[in-house]
Amino acid sequence: MTYQSPISPGYSWYEATAGERPDYPALDGDRTCDVAIIGGGFTGLSAATYLAQAGVNVVLIEQAKFGDGASGRNGGQMGTGQRAWAEEQEEELGLERAKALFAIAEDAKRNMHDFAAEHGIDIGYCPGQLSVIHKKRYRDDYRRHAAVMAEKFDYPHISYMDREETAQRVGSSFFHGGIRDTGTGHIHPMKLVIGTAKAAAAAGAQIFENSKATGLKQANGKATVTTERGTITADRVLLAVNAYGNGGLEPVSAAHVMPIRSFIGATVPLPADLDAKVIPGGESIDDSRFVVRYFRKYGDGRLLFGGREAYTADNPREISTHIRKQIAEIYPELADIGIDYAWGGSVGITMPRTPFVREVMPGVTAAGGFSGHGVMLSHFTGRLYAEAVTGKTDRLQYYRDLKVPAFPGGRSFRKPMLTLALTWFAMLDRI
Ligand SMILES: Cc1cc2nc3c(=O)[nH]c(=O)nc-3n(C[C@H](O)[C@H](O)[C@H](O)COP(=O)(O)OP(=O)(O)OC[C@H]3O[C@@H](n4cnc5c(N)ncnc54)[C@H](O)[C@@H]3O)c2cc1C
C-alpha cells in the first residue's frame, strides 16, 4: 500500500525544522525612507541588512511571510560560479568578464559564511557537491570543465569522477560519471532566511510581512509604493520579487523573468542499511539534465529530492508520486519509500539563465531571475545593490551589463511558448 504522509501537502521540511520563525507586523500607515524594498527573500532581506548597516533608512515589505518565495523552499545547493559554466561565459563575454563574474560568485560563497558567522546564524552547512552525468556523451565536457576551472579560473577544488567513483559516491550506478567539488556545499535555506530577517531588523531596517505592494509610481524624483493599508515614499526602490512578480507593478521584469514551478519531496529517514549506501559522503547532487534533478541526504537522514518541474502555477495533485518515480530511477531500492513532506516553489528563470538586474523605472532596480542558482548569488546581489546605493562599489554593473532579452511571445504567448520549449528539452533529456 502506498505510504500516506501525516503532513499536509505544501508544508516543507524546512518549515518543520527551522526552529522559531518570528512573525513581523504588516505595514500600517505611511512611511518615507531612502530605499523601499519589495520582496522578502534572500535578495531583499540581504539588501535591507547591508543598507541599514550603512545607515540608510530602509523599509521592506513582503506579501506573505519571509521565505515563502523561492528562498525558503529551495534545494539549498550553493554551487560554484554562475549558472552557466565559466568557460561558456568566456566564449560569450571574453575571459576578463567571465573571470569577474566567477570572482563575484566566489565572493558570494565566502560572504555567506561570513554573514552567518557575523550574525550567529546556523545555516546547517554541509560540504561537497557532485554534478553527475546522465548521458555518456557529456563525459568529455565534464572532464574538460574540471581542467579549465583549475587552469584558467584558479579553482582547484573540482575533480573528475569516473563511473566507479560516481557510483560509490552517489550510491547508485545510474550515472556515467561526474565532477566532485570540494569547494562548496549545501545549507538549510529557511534558517538563512530567518537569520537574515533578524539581522535586517537588528540593523534598523523596518521590515513588514503580509504587506503586498499593489502599486508603484514614480513622480518628481520619488517613488511611491502602495499597499492595502499604507504607502512608502522613497528615493529608490529595489524590486526583489523574482518569479513571484506578475507584472502588476511594472511590466519589464515580468517580461524577462519567467516562473517555473519546481517540486521537492523529503522522504522518511532512510533505514540504516540504505543510509550507509546513499550518498555516504553527504554531498549535494545535481545532474546534467536541462530540466535538472537535485538531491541530497540531509538533516535526520532523509533524502530531499527535487526535480519534477511544471510550468503552471498550481501544484500537481500528487507531487510525491512523481518524485518517488524519479527517486526510483536512481535508487530502485527506494521505489516504495515514504515521502513525508512534498512542496513546490517558483524558480525565476531568464532566457540566457543569467540574473536580470536592471533599472526598470527611474530609481527602481529589479533584481531576480537567478535561474536555479540563486542561493548564494541572490543573497550576495542584495549586498551588491547596497554597495551600489552607498557608492562603496559598483560590482552590480557586471550584472547590469549582461544581455538578458525578454521572453518572446508578448504577455499572452510567453508562457505557452516557454512550456513548449521546456517540454522539448525535457524530452531530449530522456532520450
Ligand atoms: C524548488 C526550488 C529549488 C531551488 N533550488 C535551488 C538550489 O538548490 N540552489 C540554488 O542556488 N538556487 C535554487 N533555487 C533558486 C533560489 O531559491 C532563488 O534563486 C532565490 O531564493 C531567489 O531569491 P529572491 O529573494 O530573489 O526571490 P524569492 O525568494 O522568490 O523572493 C521574492 C519575494 O517577493 C515577494 N513578493 C512578490 N510580489 C510581491 C509584492 N507585490 N509585494 C510584496 N512582496 C512580493 C514574494 O512573496 C517572495 O517572498 C531553487 C528555487 C526553487 C523554487
The ligand as an ORCA input file, in Angstrom:
! r2SCAN-3c Opt
* xyz 0 1
  C      12.075     24.441     -5.545
  C      13.276     25.321     -5.760
  C      14.550     24.777     -5.690
  C      15.671     25.601     -5.860
  N      16.908     25.066     -5.643
  C      17.995     25.866     -5.673
  C      19.267     25.350     -5.320
  O      19.420     24.206     -4.909
  N      20.341     26.171     -5.444
  C      20.220     27.483     -5.840
  O      21.230     28.171     -5.922
  N      19.016     28.001     -6.137
  C      17.897     27.247     -6.046
  N      16.667     27.772     -6.292
  C      16.572     29.214     -6.618
  C      16.730     30.117     -5.389
  O      15.883     29.665     -4.366
  C      16.366     31.555     -5.793
  O      17.221     31.978     -6.835
  C      16.498     32.564     -4.660
  O      15.884     32.131     -3.495
  C      15.895     33.899     -5.113
  O      15.737     34.768     -4.018
  P      14.923     36.108     -4.202
  O      14.962     36.830     -2.911
  O      15.455     36.848     -5.391
  O      13.446     35.663     -4.574
  P      12.294     34.980     -3.657
  O      12.860     34.217     -2.542
  O      11.395     34.281     -4.596
  O      11.562     36.240     -3.013
  C      10.689     37.070     -3.718
  C       9.653     37.528     -2.708
  O       8.892     38.610     -3.250
  C       7.603     38.533     -2.672
  N       6.694     39.337     -3.476
  C       6.308     39.138     -4.757
  N       5.454     40.098     -5.158
  C       5.294     40.933     -4.095
  C       4.514     42.119     -3.882
  N       3.734     42.624     -4.839
  N       4.587     42.723     -2.677
  C       5.368     42.223     -1.678
  N       6.114     41.087     -1.835
  C       6.086     40.470     -3.023
  C       7.301     37.025     -2.711
  O       6.250     36.674     -1.837
  C       8.654     36.429     -2.348
  O       8.760     36.121     -0.974
  C      15.514     26.984     -6.159
  C      14.230     27.528     -6.238
  C      13.110     26.716     -6.032
  C      11.748     27.327     -6.097
*
